[in-house]
Amino acid sequence: MGVGTVIETAEPVTEFTVEVGGEGRTLIEAPLKAPSLAEYTEPDNMEYAVRVSWIRTLPRDQAIKETGLFANQNSACKLRSSFTLERLTERFGLDT
């Protein structure tokens, strides 16, 4: 779990590059924990990725779970819920 800023426009996973062993590779070419990502490369069901500058992150076992927090299955989204924003600002030690 983390909070960060999206720093580039979303790109199809077939074009989004990452560095692996000092070489640039697309996400599809990279060794992933989610290899099924390569199944979603057709125009009708293409997966997209965004580059994020992480401000703060937490390990999975320290994920914030609280009744009333906004939840979304997407890996990145813009938060608008004031309750969620207040809790995350507090938990991540961010300035308002």
Distance bins in CASP14 RR format, pairs under 12 A and 6 or more apart:
PFRMAT RR
TARGET T0000
AUTHOR 0000-0000-0000
RMODE 2
METHOD distances of the structure
MODEL  1
1 54 0 0 0 0 0 1 0 0 0 0 0
1 56 0 0 0 0 1 0 0 0 0 0 0
1 57 1 0 0 1 0 0 0 0 0 0 0
1 58 1 0 1 0 0 0 0 0 0 0 0
1 59 0 0 0 0 1 0 0 0 0 0 0
1 60 1 0 0 1 0 0 0 0 0 0 0
1 61 0 0 0 0 0 1 0 0 0 0 0
1 62 1 0 0 1 0 0 0 0 0 0 0
1 63 1 0 1 0 0 0 0 0 0 0 0
1 64 1 0 0 1 0 0 0 0 0 0 0
1 65 0 0 0 0 1 0 0 0 0 0 0
1 69 0 0 0 0 0 1 0 0 0 0 0
1 71 0 0 0 0 0 1 0 0 0 0 0
1 75 0 0 0 0 0 1 0 0 0 0 0
1 88 0 0 0 0 1 0 0 0 0 0 0
1 91 0 0 0 0 1 0 0 0 0 0 0
1 92 0 0 0 0 1 0 0 0 0 0 0
2 52 0 0 0 0 1 0 0 0 0 0 0
2 53 0 0 0 0 0 1 0 0 0 0 0
2 54 1 0 0 1 0 0 0 0 0 0 0
2 55 1 0 0 1 0 0 0 0 0 0 0
2 56 1 0 0 1 0 0 0 0 0 0 0
2 57 1 0 1 0 0 0 0 0 0 0 0
2 58 1 0 0 1 0 0 0 0 0 0 0
2 59 0 0 0 0 0 1 0 0 0 0 0
2 60 0 0 0 0 0 1 0 0 0 0 0
2 62 0 0 0 0 0 1 0 0 0 0 0
2 63 0 0 0 0 1 0 0 0 0 0 0
2 64 0 0 0 0 1 0 0 0 0 0 0
2 75 0 0 0 0 0 1 0 0 0 0 0
2 76 0 0 0 0 0 1 0 0 0 0 0
2 79 0 0 0 0 0 1 0 0 0 0 0
2 88 0 0 0 0 1 0 0 0 0 0 0
2 91 0 0 0 0 0 1 0 0 0 0 0
2 92 1 0 0 1 0 0 0 0 0 0 0
2 93 0 0 0 0 0 1 0 0 0 0 0
2 94 0 0 0 0 0 1 0 0 0 0 0
3 52 0 0 0 0 1 0 0 0 0 0 0
3 53 0 0 0 0 0 1 0 0 0 0 0
3 54 1 0 0 1 0 0 0 0 0 0 0
3 55 1 0 1 0 0 0 0 0 0 0 0
3 56 1 0 1 0 0 0 0 0 0 0 0
3 57 1 0 0 1 0 0 0 0 0 0 0
3 58 0 0 0 0 1 0 0 0 0 0 0
3 64 0 0 0 0 0 1 0 0 0 0 0
3 76 0 0 0 0 0 1 0 0 0 0 0
3 77 0 0 0 0 0 1 0 0 0 0 0
3 78 0 0 0 0 0 1 0 0 0 0 0
3 79 0 0 0 0 1 0 0 0 0 0 0
3 84 0 0 0 0 0 1 0 0 0 0 0
3 85 0 0 0 0 0 1 0 0 0 0 0
3 87 0 0 0 0 0 1 0 0 0 0 0
3 88 1 0 0 1 0 0 0 0 0 0 0
3 89 0 0 0 0 1 0 0 0 0 0 0
3 90 0 0 0 0 0 1 0 0 0 0 0
3 91 0 0 0 0 1 0 0 0 0 0 0
3 92 1 0 1 0 0 0 0 0 0 0 0
3 93 0 0 0 0 1 0 0 0 0 0 0
3 94 1 0 0 1 0 0 0 0 0 0 0
4 50 0 0 0 0 0 1 0 0 0 0 0
4 51 0 0 0 0 0 1 0 0 0 0 0
4 52 1 0 1 0 0 0 0 0 0 0 0
4 53 1 0 0 1 0 0 0 0 0 0 0
4 54 1 0 1 0 0 0 0 0 0 0 0
4 55 1 0 1 0 0 0 0 0 0 0 0
4 56 1 0 0 1 0 0 0 0 0 0 0
4 57 0 0 0 0 1 0 0 0 0 0 0
4 75 0 0 0 0 0 1 0 0 0 0 0
4 76 0 0 0 0 1 0 0 0 0 0 0
4 77 0 0 0 0 0 1 0 0 0 0 0
4 78 0 0 0 0 0 1 0 0 0 0 0
4 79 0 0 0 0 0 1 0 0 0 0 0
4 88 0 0 0 0 0 1 0 0 0 0 0
4 92 0 0 0 0 1 0 0 0 0 0 0
4 94 0 0 0 0 1 0 0 0 0 0 0
5 50 0 0 0 0 0 1 0 0 0 0 0
5 51 0 0 0 0 1 0 0 0 0 0 0
5 52 1 0 0 1 0 0 0 0 0 0 0
5 53 1 0 1 0 0 0 0 0 0 0 0
5 54 0 0 0 0 1 0 0 0 0 0 0
5 55 1 0 0 1 0 0 0 0 0 0 0
5 56 0 0 0 0 0 1 0 0 0 0 0
5 76 0 0 0 0 0 1 0 0 0 0 0
5 78 0 0 0 0 0 1 0 0 0 0 0
5 94 0 0 0 0 0 1 0 0 0 0 0
6 48 0 0 0 0 0 1 0 0 0 0 0
6 49 0 0 0 0 0 1 0 0 0 0 0
6 50 1 0 1 0 0 0 0 0 0 0 0
6 51 1 0 0 1 0 0 0 0 0 0 0
6 52 1 0 1 0 0 0 0 0 0 0 0
6 53 0 0 0 0 1 0 0 0 0 0 0
6 54 0 0 0 0 0 1 0 0 0 0 0
6 55 0 0 0 0 0 1 0 0 0 0 0
6 74 0 0 0 0 0 1 0 0 0 0 0
6 75 0 0 0 0 0 1 0 0 0 0 0
6 76 1 0 0 1 0 0 0 0 0 0 0
6 77 0 0 0 0 1 0 0 0 0 0 0
6 78 0 0 0 0 1 0 0 0 0 0 0
7 50 0 0 0 0 1 0 0 0 0 0 0
7 51 1 0 1 0 0 0 0 0 0 0 0
7 52 1 0 0 1 0 0 0 0 0 0 0
7 53 1 0 1 0 0 0 0 0 0 0 0
7 54 0 0 0 0 0 1 0 0 0 0 0
7 55 0 0 0 0 0 1 0 0 0 0 0
7 76 0 0 0 0 0 1 0 0 0 0 0
8 15 0 0 0 0 0 1 0 0 0 0 0
8 16 0 0 0 0 1 0 0 0 0 0 0
8 17 0 0 0 0 0 1 0 0 0 0 0
8 48 0 0 0 0 0 1 0 0 0 0 0
8 49 0 0 0 0 1 0 0 0 0 0 0
8 50 1 0 0 1 0 0 0 0 0 0 0
8 51 1 0 1 0 0 0 0 0 0 0 0
8 52 0 0 0 0 1 0 0 0 0 0 0
8 53 0 0 0 0 1 0 0 0 0 0 0
8 76 0 0 0 0 0 1 0 0 0 0 0
9 15 0 0 0 0 0 1 0 0 0 0 0
9 16 0 0 0 0 0 1 0 0 0 0 0
9 48 0 0 0 0 1 0 0 0 0 0 0
9 49 0 0 0 0 0 1 0 0 0 0 0
9 50 1 0 0 1 0 0 0 0 0 0 0
9 51 0 0 0 0 1 0 0 0 0 0 0
10 16 0 0 0 0 1 0 0 0 0 0 0
10 46 0 0 0 0 0 1 0 0 0 0 0
10 47 0 0 0 0 1 0 0 0 0 0 0
10 48 1 0 1 0 0 0 0 0 0 0 0
10 49 1 0 0 1 0 0 0 0 0 0 0
10 50 1 0 1 0 0 0 0 0 0 0 0
10 51 0 0 0 0 1 0 0 0 0 0 0
10 52 0 0 0 0 0 1 0 0 0 0 0
10 74 0 0 0 0 0 1 0 0 0 0 0
10 75 0 0 0 0 0 1 0 0 0 0 0
10 76 0 0 0 0 1 0 0 0 0 0 0
11 17 0 0 0 0 1 0 0 0 0 0 0
11 18 0 0 0 0 0 1 0 0 0 0 0
11 26 0 0 0 0 1 0 0 0 0 0 0
11 27 0 0 0 0 1 0 0 0 0 0 0
11 28 0 0 0 0 0 1 0 0 0 0 0
11 46 0 0 0 0 0 1 0 0 0 0 0
11 47 0 0 0 0 0 1 0 0 0 0 0
11 48 1 0 0 1 0 0 0 0 0 0 0
11 49 1 0 0 1 0 0 0 0 0 0 0
11 50 1 0 0 1 0 0 0 0 0 0 0
11 51 0 0 0 0 1 0 0 0 0 0 0
12 26 0 0 0 0 1 0 0 0 0 0 0
12 27 0 0 0 0 1 0 0 0 0 0 0
12 28 0 0 0 0 1 0 0 0 0 0 0
12 37 0 0 0 0 0 1 0 0 0 0 0
12 38 0 0 0 0 0 1 0 0 0 0 0
12 40 0 0 0 0 1 0 0 0 0 0 0
12 41 1 0 0 1 0 0 0 0 0 0 0
12 42 0 0 0 0 0 1 0 0 0 0 0
12 43 0 0 0 0 1 0 0 0 0 0 0
12 45 0 0 0 0 0 1 0 0 0 0 0
12 46 1 0 1 0 0 0 0 0 0 0 0
12 47 1 0 0 1 0 0 0 0 0 0 0
12 48 1 0 1 0 0 0 0 0 0 0 0
12 49 0 0 0 0 1 0 0 0 0 0 0
12 50 0 0 0 0 0 1 0 0 0 0 0
13 25 0 0 0 0 0 1 0 0 0 0 0
13 26 1 0 0 1 0 0 0 0 0 0 0
13 27 1 0 1 0 0 0 0 0 0 0 0
13 28 1 0 1 0 0 0 0 0 0 0 0
13 29 0 0 0 0 0 1 0 0 0 0 0
13 30 0 0 0 0 1 0 0 0 0 0 0
13 32 0 0 0 0 1 0 0 0 0 0 0
13 34 0 0 0 0 0 1 0 0 0 0 0
13 35 0 0 0 0 0 1 0 0 0 0 0
13 36 0 0 0 0 0 1 0 0 0 0 0
13 37 1 0 1 0 0 0 0 0 0 0 0
13 38 1 0 0 1 0 0 0 0 0 0 0
13 39 0 0 0 0 0 1 0 0 0 0 0
13 40 1 0 0 1 0 0 0 0 0 0 0
13 41 1 0 0 1 0 0 0 0 0 0 0
13 42 0 0 0 0 0 1 0 0 0 0 0
13 45 0 0 0 0 0 1 0 0 0 0 0
13 46 1 0 0 1 0 0 0 0 0 0 0
13 47 1 0 1 0 0 0 0 0 0 0 0
13 48 1 0 0 1 0 0 0 0 0 0 0
13 49 1 0 1 0 0 0 0 0 0 0 0
13 50 0 0 0 0 0 1 0 0 0 0 0
14 25 0 0 0 0 0 1 0 0 0 0 0
14 26 1 0 1 0 0 0 0 0 0 0 0
14 27 1 0 0 1 0 0 0 0 0 0 0
14 28 1 0 1 0 0 0 0 0 0 0 0
14 29 0 0 0 0 1 0 0 0 0 0 0
14 30 0 0 0 0 0 1 0 0 0 0 0
14 37 0 0 0 0 1 0 0 0 0 0 0
14 38 0 0 0 0 1 0 0 0 0 0 0
14 39 0 0 0 0 0 1 0 0 0 0 0
14 40 0 0 0 0 1 0 0 0 0 0 0
14 41 1 0 1 0 0 0 0 0 0 0 0
14 42 0 0 0 0 0 1 0 0 0 0 0
14 43 0 0 0 0 0 1 0 0 0 0 0
14 46 1 0 0 1 0 0 0 0 0 0 0
14 47 0 0 0 0 1 0 0 0 0 0 0
14 48 0 0 0 0 1 0 0 0 0 0 0
14 49 0 0 0 0 0 1 0 0 0 0 0
15 25 0 0 0 0 0 1 0 0 0 0 0
15 26 1 0 0 1 0 0 0 0 0 0 0
15 27 0 0 0 0 1 0 0 0 0 0 0
15 28 0 0 0 0 1 0 0 0 0 0 0
15 29 0 0 0 0 0 1 0 0 0 0 0
15 41 0 0 0 0 0 1 0 0 0 0 0
15 46 0 0 0 0 0 1 0 0 0 0 0
15 47 0 0 0 0 0 1 0 0 0 0 0
15 48 0 0 0 0 1 0 0 0 0 0 0
15 49 0 0 0 0 1 0 0 0 0 0 0
15 51 0 0 0 0 0 1 0 0 0 0 0
16 24 0 0 0 0 0 1 0 0 0 0 0
16 25 0 0 0 0 1 0 0 0 0 0 0
16 26 1 0 0 1 0 0 0 0 0 0 0
16 27 1 0 1 0 0 0 0 0 0 0 0
16 28 0 0 0 0 1 0 0 0 0 0 0
16 29 0 0 0 0 0 1 0 0 0 0 0
16 30 0 0 0 0 1 0 0 0 0 0 0
16 32 0 0 0 0 0 1 0 0 0 0 0
16 37 0 0 0 0 0 1 0 0 0 0 0
16 41 0 0 0 0 0 1 0 0 0 0 0
16 46 0 0 0 0 0 1 0 0 0 0 0
16 47 0 0 0 0 1 0 0 0 0 0 0
16 48 1 0 0 1 0 0 0 0 0 0 0
16 49 1 0 1 0 0 0 0 0 0 0 0
16 50 0 0 0 0 1 0 0 0 0 0 0
16 51 1 0 0 1 0 0 0 0 0 0 0
16 52 0 0 0 0 0 1 0 0 0 0 0
17 23 0 0 0 0 1 0 0 0 0 0 0
17 24 1 0 1 0 0 0 0 0 0 0 0
17 25 1 0 0 1 0 0 0 0 0 0 0
17 26 1 0 1 0 0 0 0 0 0 0 0
17 27 1 0 0 1 0 0 0 0 0 0 0
17 28 0 0 0 0 0 1 0 0 0 0 0
17 29 0 0 0 0 1 0 0 0 0 0 0
17 30 0 0 0 0 1 0 0 0 0 0 0
17 49 0 0 0 0 1 0 0 0 0 0 0
17 51 0 0 0 0 1 0 0 0 0 0 0
18 24 1 0 0 1 0 0 0 0 0 0 0
18 25 1 0 0 1 0 0 0 0 0 0 0
18 26 1 0 0 1 0 0 0 0 0 0 0
18 27 1 0 0 1 0 0 0 0 0 0 0
18 28 0 0 0 0 0 1 0 0 0 0 0
18 29 0 0 0 0 1 0 0 0 0 0 0
18 30 1 0 1 0 0 0 0 0 0 0 0
18 31 0 0 0 0 0 1 0 0 0 0 0
18 32 0 0 0 0 1 0 0 0 0 0 0
18 49 0 0 0 0 1 0 0 0 0 0 0
18 51 0 0 0 0 1 0 0 0 0 0 0
19 25 1 0 0 1 0 0 0 0 0 0 0
19 26 0 0 0 0 0 1 0 0 0 0 0
19 27 0 0 0 0 0 1 0 0 0 0 0
19 29 0 0 0 0 0 1 0 0 0 0 0
19 30 0 0 0 0 1 0 0 0 0 0 0
19 51 0 0 0 0 0 1 0 0 0 0 0
20 26 0 0 0 0 0 1 0 0 0 0 0
20 27 0 0 0 0 0 1 0 0 0 0 0
20 28 0 0 0 0 0 1 0 0 0 0 0
20 29 1 0 0 1 0 0 0 0 0 0 0
20 30 1 0 1 0 0 0 0 0 0 0 0
20 31 1 0 0 1 0 0 0 0 0 0 0
20 32 0 0 0 0 0 1 0 0 0 0 0
21 29 0 0 0 0 0 1 0 0 0 0 0
21 30 0 0 0 0 1 0 0 0 0 0 0
21 31 0 0 0 0 0 1 0 0 0 0 0
22 30 0 0 0 0 0 1 0 0 0 0 0
23 29 0 0 0 0 1 0 0 0 0 0 0
23 30 0 0 0 0 1 0 0 0 0 0 0
24 30 0 0 0 0 1 0 0 0 0 0 0
25 31 0 0 0 0 1 0 0 0 0 0 0
25 32 0 0 0 0 0 1 0 0 0 0 0
26 32 0 0 0 0 0 1 0 0 0 0 0
26 37 0 0 0 0 0 1 0 0 0 0 0
26 38 0 0 0 0 1 0 0 0 0 0 0
26 41 0 0 0 0 1 0 0 0 0 0 0
26 47 0 0 0 0 0 1 0 0 0 0 0
26 49 0 0 0 0 1 0 0 0 0 0 0
27 33 0 0 0 0 0 1 0 0 0 0 0
27 34 0 0 0 0 1 0 0 0 0 0 0
27 35 0 0 0 0 0 1 0 0 0 0 0
27 37 1 0 0 1 0 0 0 0 0 0 0
27 38 0 0 0 0 1 0 0 0 0 0 0
27 40 0 0 0 0 0 1 0 0 0 0 0
27 41 0 0 0 0 0 1 0 0 0 0 0
27 46 0 0 0 0 0 1 0 0 0 0 0
27 47 0 0 0 0 1 0 0 0 0 0 0
27 48 0 0 0 0 0 1 0 0 0 0 0
27 49 1 0 1 0 0 0 0 0 0 0 0
27 50 0 0 0 0 0 1 0 0 0 0 0
27 51 0 0 0 0 0 1 0 0 0 0 0
28 34 0 0 0 0 0 1 0 0 0 0 0
28 35 0 0 0 0 1 0 0 0 0 0 0
28 36 0 0 0 0 0 1 0 0 0 0 0
28 37 1 0 0 1 0 0 0 0 0 0 0
28 38 1 0 1 0 0 0 0 0 0 0 0
28 39 0 0 0 0 0 1 0 0 0 0 0
28 40 0 0 0 0 1 0 0 0 0 0 0
28 41 1 0 0 1 0 0 0 0 0 0 0
28 46 0 0 0 0 0 1 0 0 0 0 0
28 47 0 0 0 0 1 0 0 0 0 0 0
28 49 0 0 0 0 0 1 0 0 0 0 0
29 35 0 0 0 0 0 1 0 0 0 0 0
29 37 0 0 0 0 0 1 0 0 0 0 0
29 38 0 0 0 0 1 0 0 0 0 0 0
29 41 0 0 0 0 0 1 0 0 0 0 0
30 37 0 0 0 0 1 0 0 0 0 0 0
30 38 0 0 0 0 0 1 0 0 0 0 0
30 49 0 0 0 0 0 1 0 0 0 0 0
31 37 0 0 0 0 0 1 0 0 0 0 0
31 38 0 0 0 0 0 1 0 0 0 0 0
32 38 0 0 0 0 1 0 0 0 0 0 0
32 39 0 0 0 0 0 1 0 0 0 0 0
32 47 0 0 0 0 0 1 0 0 0 0 0
32 49 0 0 0 0 0 1 0 0 0 0 0
34 40 0 0 0 0 0 1 0 0 0 0 0
34 47 0 0 0 0 1 0 0 0 0 0 0
34 49 0 0 0 0 0 1 0 0 0 0 0
34 75 0 0 0 0 0 1 0 0 0 0 0
36 45 0 0 0 0 0 1 0 0 0 0 0
36 47 0 0 0 0 1 0 0 0 0 0 0
37 45 0 0 0 0 0 1 0 0 0 0 0
37 46 0 0 0 0 0 1 0 0 0 0 0
37 47 1 0 1 0 0 0 0 0 0 0 0
37 48 0 0 0 0 0 1 0 0 0 0 0
37 49 0 0 0 0 1 0 0 0 0 0 0
37 75 0 0 0 0 0 1 0 0 0 0 0
38 46 0 0 0 0 0 1 0 0 0 0 0
38 47 0 0 0 0 1 0 0 0 0 0 0
39 45 0 0 0 0 1 0 0 0 0 0 0
39 46 0 0 0 0 0 1 0 0 0 0 0
39 47 0 0 0 0 1 0 0 0 0 0 0
40 46 1 0 0 1 0 0 0 0 0 0 0
40 47 1 0 1 0 0 0 0 0 0 0 0
40 48 0 0 0 0 1 0 0 0 0 0 0
40 49 0 0 0 0 0 1 0 0 0 0 0
41 47 1 0 0 1 0 0 0 0 0 0 0
41 48 0 0 0 0 0 1 0 0 0 0 0
47 74 0 0 0 0 0 1 0 0 0 0 0
47 75 0 0 0 0 0 1 0 0 0 0 0
48 74 0 0 0 0 0 1 0 0 0 0 0
48 75 0 0 0 0 0 1 0 0 0 0 0
48 76 0 0 0 0 1 0 0 0 0 0 0
49 74 0 0 0 0 0 1 0 0 0 0 0
49 75 0 0 0 0 1 0 0 0 0 0 0
49 76 0 0 0 0 1 0 0 0 0 0 0
50 74 0 0 0 0 0 1 0 0 0 0 0
50 75 0 0 0 0 1 0 0 0 0 0 0
50 76 1 0 1 0 0 0 0 0 0 0 0
50 77 0 0 0 0 0 1 0 0 0 0 0
50 78 0 0 0 0 0 1 0 0 0 0 0
51 76 0 0 0 0 0 1 0 0 0 0 0
52 75 0 0 0 0 1 0 0 0 0 0 0
52 76 1 0 0 1 0 0 0 0 0 0 0
52 77 0 0 0 0 0 1 0 0 0 0 0
53 76 0 0 0 0 0 1 0 0 0 0 0
54 76 0 0 0 0 0 1 0 0 0 0 0
54 92 0 0 0 0 0 1 0 0 0 0 0
55 88 0 0 0 0 0 1 0 0 0 0 0
55 89 0 0 0 0 0 1 0 0 0 0 0
55 92 1 0 0 1 0 0 0 0 0 0 0
55 93 0 0 0 0 1 0 0 0 0 0 0
55 94 1 0 0 1 0 0 0 0 0 0 0
55 95 0 0 0 0 0 1 0 0 0 0 0
56 62 0 0 0 0 0 1 0 0 0 0 0
56 64 0 0 0 0 0 1 0 0 0 0 0
56 88 0 0 0 0 1 0 0 0 0 0 0
56 89 0 0 0 0 0 1 0 0 0 0 0
56 90 0 0 0 0 0 1 0 0 0 0 0
56 91 0 0 0 0 1 0 0 0 0 0 0
56 92 1 0 1 0 0 0 0 0 0 0 0
56 93 1 0 0 1 0 0 0 0 0 0 0
56 94 1 0 0 1 0 0 0 0 0 0 0
56 95 0 0 0 0 0 1 0 0 0 0 0
57 63 0 0 0 0 0 1 0 0 0 0 0
57 64 0 0 0 0 0 1 0 0 0 0 0
57 91 0 0 0 0 0 1 0 0 0 0 0
57 92 0 0 0 0 1 0 0 0 0 0 0
58 64 1 0 0 1 0 0 0 0 0 0 0
58 65 0 0 0 0 0 1 0 0 0 0 0
58 88 0 0 0 0 0 1 0 0 0 0 0
58 91 0 0 0 0 1 0 0 0 0 0 0
58 92 1 0 0 1 0 0 0 0 0 0 0
58 93 0 0 0 0 0 1 0 0 0 0 0
62 91 0 0 0 0 1 0 0 0 0 0 0
62 92 0 0 0 0 0 1 0 0 0 0 0
63 69 0 0 0 0 0 1 0 0 0 0 0
63 71 0 0 0 0 0 1 0 0 0 0 0
63 88 0 0 0 0 0 1 0 0 0 0 0
63 91 0 0 0 0 0 1 0 0 0 0 0
64 70 0 0 0 0 0 1 0 0 0 0 0
64 71 0 0 0 0 0 1 0 0 0 0 0
64 84 0 0 0 0 1 0 0 0 0 0 0
64 86 0 0 0 0 0 1 0 0 0 0 0
64 87 1 0 0 1 0 0 0 0 0 0 0
64 88 1 0 0 1 0 0 0 0 0 0 0
64 89 0 0 0 0 0 1 0 0 0 0 0
64 90 0 0 0 0 1 0 0 0 0 0 0
64 91 1 0 1 0 0 0 0 0 0 0 0
64 92 0 0 0 0 1 0 0 0 0 0 0
65 71 0 0 0 0 1 0 0 0 0 0 0
65 87 0 0 0 0 0 1 0 0 0 0 0
65 91 0 0 0 0 0 1 0 0 0 0 0
66 81 0 0 0 0 0 1 0 0 0 0 0
66 83 0 0 0 0 1 0 0 0 0 0 0
66 84 0 0 0 0 1 0 0 0 0 0 0
66 86 0 0 0 0 0 1 0 0 0 0 0
66 87 1 0 0 1 0 0 0 0 0 0 0
66 88 0 0 0 0 0 1 0 0 0 0 0
66 90 0 0 0 0 0 1 0 0 0 0 0
66 91 0 0 0 0 1 0 0 0 0 0 0
67 83 0 0 0 0 0 1 0 0 0 0 0
67 84 0 0 0 0 0 1 0 0 0 0 0
67 87 0 0 0 0 0 1 0 0 0 0 0
68 81 0 0 0 0 1 0 0 0 0 0 0
68 82 0 0 0 0 0 1 0 0 0 0 0
68 83 1 0 0 1 0 0 0 0 0 0 0
68 84 1 0 0 1 0 0 0 0 0 0 0
68 86 0 0 0 0 0 1 0 0 0 0 0
68 87 0 0 0 0 1 0 0 0 0 0 0
69 79 0 0 0 0 1 0 0 0 0 0 0
69 81 1 0 0 1 0 0 0 0 0 0 0
69 82 0 0 0 0 0 1 0 0 0 0 0
69 83 1 0 0 1 0 0 0 0 0 0 0
69 84 1 0 1 0 0 0 0 0 0 0 0
69 85 0 0 0 0 0 1 0 0 0 0 0
69 86 0 0 0 0 0 1 0 0 0 0 0
69 87 1 0 0 1 0 0 0 0 0 0 0
69 88 0 0 0 0 1 0 0 0 0 0 0
69 91 0 0 0 0 0 1 0 0 0 0 0
70 77 0 0 0 0 1 0 0 0 0 0 0
70 78 0 0 0 0 0 1 0 0 0 0 0
70 79 1 0 0 1 0 0 0 0 0 0 0
70 80 1 0 0 1 0 0 0 0 0 0 0
70 81 1 0 1 0 0 0 0 0 0 0 0
70 82 0 0 0 0 1 0 0 0 0 0 0
70 83 1 0 0 1 0 0 0 0 0 0 0
70 84 1 0 1 0 0 0 0 0 0 0 0
70 85 0 0 0 0 1 0 0 0 0 0 0
70 86 0 0 0 0 0 1 0 0 0 0 0
70 87 0 0 0 0 1 0 0 0 0 0 0
70 88 0 0 0 0 1 0 0 0 0 0 0
71 77 0 0 0 0 1 0 0 0 0 0 0
71 79 0 0 0 0 0 1 0 0 0 0 0
71 81 0 0 0 0 1 0 0 0 0 0 0
71 84 0 0 0 0 1 0 0 0 0 0 0
72 78 0 0 0 0 1 0 0 0 0 0 0
72 79 0 0 0 0 1 0 0 0 0 0 0
72 80 0 0 0 0 0 1 0 0 0 0 0
72 81 0 0 0 0 0 1 0 0 0 0 0
72 84 0 0 0 0 0 1 0 0 0 0 0
77 84 0 0 0 0 0 1 0 0 0 0 0
78 84 0 0 0 0 0 1 0 0 0 0 0
78 85 0 0 0 0 0 1 0 0 0 0 0
79 85 1 0 1 0 0 0 0 0 0 0 0
79 86 0 0 0 0 0 1 0 0 0 0 0
79 87 0 0 0 0 0 1 0 0 0 0 0
79 88 1 0 0 1 0 0 0 0 0 0 0
79 89 0 0 0 0 0 1 0 0 0 0 0
79 92 0 0 0 0 0 1 0 0 0 0 0
79 94 0 0 0 0 0 1 0 0 0 0 0
81 87 0 0 0 0 1 0 0 0 0 0 0
81 88 0 0 0 0 1 0 0 0 0 0 0
81 89 0 0 0 0 0 1 0 0 0 0 0
82 88 0 0 0 0 0 1 0 0 0 0 0
82 89 0 0 0 0 0 1 0 0 0 0 0
82 96 0 0 0 0 0 1 0 0 0 0 0
83 89 0 0 0 0 0 1 0 0 0 0 0
83 90 0 0 0 0 0 1 0 0 0 0 0
84 90 0 0 0 0 0 1 0 0 0 0 0
84 91 0 0 0 0 0 1 0 0 0 0 0
84 92 0 0 0 0 0 1 0 0 0 0 0
85 91 0 0 0 0 0 1 0 0 0 0 0
85 92 0 0 0 0 0 1 0 0 0 0 0
85 94 0 0 0 0 1 0 0 0 0 0 0
85 96 0 0 0 0 1 0 0 0 0 0 0
86 92 0 0 0 0 0 1 0 0 0 0 0
86 93 0 0 0 0 0 1 0 0 0 0 0
86 94 0 0 0 0 0 1 0 0 0 0 0
86 96 0 0 0 0 1 0 0 0 0 0 0
87 93 0 0 0 0 0 1 0 0 0 0 0
87 94 0 0 0 0 0 1 0 0 0 0 0
88 94 1 0 0 1 0 0 0 0 0 0 0
88 96 0 0 0 0 0 1 0 0 0 0 0
89 95 0 0 0 0 1 0 0 0 0 0 0
89 96 1 0 1 0 0 0 0 0 0 0 0
90 96 0 0 0 0 1 0 0 0 0 0 0
END
